[in-house]
Amino acid sequence: MSQLPELLPYTLLLSGTAGLLYVVALLTVALVSVLASAQERRKDARTTLSILVRRRPR
């Protein structure tokens, strides 16, 4: 018998958690890029943010 019905809730929970962690990481980096007092730290945060949201050619 297929185990899909039993595994589906766990799969959804895992993917939802991963998505939530990604959004939290993006928001944290975005806040640092705006609120950091040191210019070098803001620049590093912007670079990291551009890497995280980079679009790849299809």
Buried (B, 14 or more C-beta within 10 A) or exposed (E): EEEEEEEEEEEEEEEEEEEEEEEEEBEEBBEBBEEBEEEEEBEBBBEBBEEEEEEEEE
